[in-house]
Amino acid sequence: MSEKVRFRSVVGPELAGAIDLPDGEIRGWGIFVHGFTLGKDSPAASRVSKQLAREGIGMLRFDNLGIGDSDGDWGDGSFTVKVQDTVRAAAMMAERGTPADLLVGHSWGGAAALAAAAEATGVRAVATIGAPADPSHVERQYDAVVDRVLSDGSHEWFVGGRTLVLKRAFVEDVRRAHLRDRIRELDLPLLVLHSPTDNTVDIDNAGEIFSEARHPRSFVSLEGADHLLTARGQAQRAAHIISAWADQYIHGSRPAGKTSQVTKGSLG
């Protein structure tokens, strides 16, 4: 069972989200931050969040700017916007009476989760899945058009069966991101999940994140998983691991009546 919510991006347009409500006793709440151009309904976001909800951790997953059901233009986003919208998502969860104890990020969303964690209201623990140690890792995906983007200011980019407009400000923002400083300063428990057969983001990135982080920190290898967690049972397996690890950090039960307080346009 899920509840639809909407809240405003830091750049104005409304973002669409779904909160997968916990089954049975409420153990806590969390936020899932999706990958670069994936969305809240991608296999990793949807399956991990729903499994965590089945295990008592309610999860908000939301579409970033111009993705899925969210308003706005994807090209007006950036790594900074993704981070700040994650902070806004945490504020929205706190406003509705279900502050997010847990921040889970997949792929580029894992990098954003690490960057957002210190500012995100209520967050007590962070888990990453297949995350890059440097946000500029995504430039490999659009390297064929990046020169045109930098010279012309913007250029169309065909990805995932759709055409997006990549803008110079987006590229420059990604290049300016300094994630390692955020990881070193992260004063929260961290779980790093990564597959040794990840062909999109090499597992060496997990080692870099882990080595930069302070204790308490943990690493789990997702043997047999692909980057998008599309293989049967792999997303659920990741959720099981996160659920068990997070148990000592998340809050106890919350009143069930707190699950329906968000209205369209909150934080607007």
C-alpha positions in Angstrom: 0.0 0.0 0.0 1.4 3.4 -0.9 0.4 7.0 -0.5 1.0 9.6 -3.2 2.6 12.9 -2.2 3.9 16.0 -3.9 6.3 18.7 -2.7 8.2 21.5 -4.3 11.7 21.3 -5.7 14.2 23.9 -4.6 13.9 25.3 -8.1 10.1 25.6 -8.0 8.3 22.8 -9.8 6.4 20.1 -7.9 8.0 16.7 -7.4 5.9 13.5 -7.3 6.5 10.8 -4.7 5.0 7.7 -3.2 5.3 6.6 0.4 5.3 2.8 0.7 3.5 2.4 4.1 4.8 -0.1 6.6 3.2 -3.4 7.2 2.4 -4.3 10.8 4.5 -2.6 13.5 6.1 0.6 12.3 9.9 0.3 12.9 10.8 3.6 11.3 10.8 5.7 8.1 13.2 6.3 5.3 13.8 7.9 1.9 15.0 6.2 -1.3 17.0 8.4 -3.7 17.0 7.0 -7.2 19.7 6.9 -9.8 20.7 9.4 -12.5 17.8 9.2 -14.9 15.8 6.3 -13.4 12.9 7.5 -11.3 10.9 6.3 -8.3 9.4 3.4 -10.2 12.7 1.9 -11.3 13.3 -1.7 -10.1 15.8 -0.7 -7.4 13.7 2.2 -6.0 10.4 0.4 -6.1 11.5 -3.1 -5.0 13.8 -2.1 -2.3 11.3 0.4 -0.9 8.4 -2.0 -0.9 10.5 -4.7 0.7 11.6 -2.3 3.5 7.9 -1.4 4.0 7.0 -5.0 4.3 9.6 -5.2 7.0 8.1 -2.2 8.9 10.1 0.7 7.5 8.0 3.1 5.5 9.8 4.6 2.5 9.3 7.7 0.5 10.6 7.4 -3.1 10.2 10.4 -5.4 10.9 11.4 -9.0 13.6 14.1 -9.5 12.9 17.2 -11.6 11.5 16.4 -15.0 11.5 12.6 -14.4 8.4 10.3 -14.2 5.5 12.1 -12.7 7.4 15.2 -11.5 7.1 18.6 -13.1 9.8 20.7 -14.5 12.7 20.3 -16.9 15.3 17.6 -16.1 18.0 19.9 -17.6 17.3 22.5 -15.0 18.4 20.1 -12.3 22.0 19.2 -11.2 23.8 17.3 -8.5 23.3 20.2 -6.2 19.5 20.3 -7.0 19.2 16.6 -6.4 20.9 16.9 -3.0 18.8 19.8 -1.9 15.6 18.2 -3.1 16.6 15.2 -1.0 16.9 17.5 2.0 13.5 18.9 1.1 12.1 15.4 1.0 13.4 14.8 4.5 11.8 18.1 5.7 8.5 17.0 4.2 8.7 13.6 6.0 9.4 15.4 9.3 6.5 17.9 8.6 4.0 15.0 8.2 5.1 13.5 11.5 7.1 10.6 10.1 10.7 11.9 10.1 13.0 9.8 8.0 15.5 7.8 10.1 17.1 6.2 7.1 18.4 7.5 3.8 19.0 4.9 1.0 20.6 5.9 -2.3 21.1 3.9 -5.4 23.8 4.7 -8.0 24.1 8.5 -8.5 21.4 8.7 -5.9 23.8 7.1 -3.4 26.2 9.9 -4.0 23.4 12.4 -3.4 22.3 10.6 -0.3 25.8 10.9 1.1 25.9 14.6 0.3 22.5 15.3 1.7 22.7 13.3 4.9 24.2 15.9 7.2 21.5 18.4 6.3 18.5 16.1 6.1 16.1 16.4 9.0 15.9 13.4 11.3 18.3 11.1 9.3 20.2 8.7 11.6 21.8 6.3 9.2 22.7 6.1 5.4 22.9 3.2 3.0 24.3 3.3 -0.5 23.8 0.8 -3.3 26.2 0.8 -6.3 27.2 4.4 -5.6 30.1 6.2 -7.3 32.7 7.9 -5.1 32.7 10.9 -7.4 29.4 12.4 -8.9 31.3 13.2 -12.1 31.3 9.5 -12.8 28.0 10.1 -14.7 29.8 12.1 -17.3 30.7 8.8 -18.9 27.1 8.4 -19.8 26.9 11.7 -21.8 30.5 12.1 -22.9 29.5 11.9 -26.6 27.6 15.2 -26.3 29.4 17.0 -23.5 31.6 19.1 -25.8 28.5 20.4 -27.7 26.8 21.1 -24.4 29.8 23.2 -23.1 30.2 25.1 -26.4 26.5 25.6 -27.2 25.0 25.8 -23.7 22.7 22.8 -24.2 22.3 19.8 -26.3 19.7 17.0 -26.7 20.8 13.6 -25.2 19.0 10.4 -26.0 19.0 8.0 -23.0 16.7 5.2 -21.8 14.4 5.6 -24.7 13.7 9.3 -24.3 15.3 12.6 -25.2 16.6 14.9 -22.4 18.2 18.3 -22.7 21.6 18.4 -21.0 22.7 21.9 -20.1 26.1 23.5 -19.4 25.1 24.5 -15.9 24.3 20.9 -15.1 27.7 19.6 -16.4 29.6 22.3 -14.6 27.8 21.7 -11.3 28.5 18.0 -11.5 32.2 18.7 -12.1 32.3 21.0 -9.0 30.9 18.5 -6.6 33.3 17.4 -3.8 31.7 14.3 -2.4 34.8 13.0 -0.6 34.7 16.0 1.8 31.1 15.2 2.6 31.9 11.5 3.2 34.8 12.4 5.6 32.5 14.7 7.5 29.6 12.3 7.7 28.9 11.7 11.3 26.3 8.9 10.8 26.4 5.1 10.5 27.1 4.1 6.9 26.3 0.9 5.0 27.9 0.5 1.6 26.4 -2.2 -0.7 28.0 -3.0 -4.1 28.2 -5.8 -6.5 31.6 -7.1 -7.7 30.0 -7.7 -11.1 28.6 -4.1 -11.4 29.5 -3.1 -15.0 28.2 0.5 -14.6 29.9 1.6 -11.4 33.0 -0.4 -10.6 33.2 -1.9 -7.1 36.4 0.1 -6.5 34.1 3.0 -5.9 32.7 1.2 -2.8 36.2 0.8 -1.5 36.9 4.5 -1.9 33.6 5.5 -0.1 34.3 3.0 2.7 37.9 4.2 3.2 36.9 7.8 3.4 34.1 7.2 5.9 34.4 7.2 9.6 33.2 4.4 11.9 30.6 3.0 12.3 30.8 1.8 8.7 29.9 -1.5 7.1 30.4 -3.0 3.6 28.4 -5.9 2.1 29.1 -7.4 -1.3 26.0 -8.1 -3.4 27.4 -11.1 -5.3 25.5 -11.8 -8.5 23.6 -8.5 -8.7 23.6 -6.2 -11.7 23.8 -2.4 -11.3 20.1 -1.9 -11.7 19.2 -4.7 -9.3 16.9 -6.2 -12.0 17.9 -9.8 -11.4 15.3 -11.9 -9.5 15.4 -11.3 -5.8 18.4 -9.0 -5.7 16.6 -5.8 -4.8 14.7 -7.7 -2.0 18.0 -9.1 -0.8 19.5 -5.7 -0.6 16.5 -4.5 1.4 16.8 -7.4 3.8 20.4 -6.4 4.5 19.6 -2.8 4.9 16.7 -3.6 7.2 18.7 -5.8 9.5 21.7 -3.3 9.6 19.5 -0.3 10.3 17.5 -1.9 13.1 19.8 -0.4 15.9 19.6 3.1 14.4 15.9 3.6 13.5 13.2 4.8 15.8 10.6 2.5 17.3 6.9 2.4 16.4 5.0 5.5 15.5 1.3 6.1 15.6 -0.4 4.7 12.5 -2.5 7.9 12.2 0.6 9.9 11.2 0.7 8.3 7.7 -1.8 10.5 5.9 -0.9 14.1 6.8 0.8 15.3 3.7 -1.2 17.3 1.2 -0.3 18.4 -2.4 2.0 21.3 -2.5 3.4 20.9 1.1 6.7 22.8 1.5 5.6 25.0 -1.4 
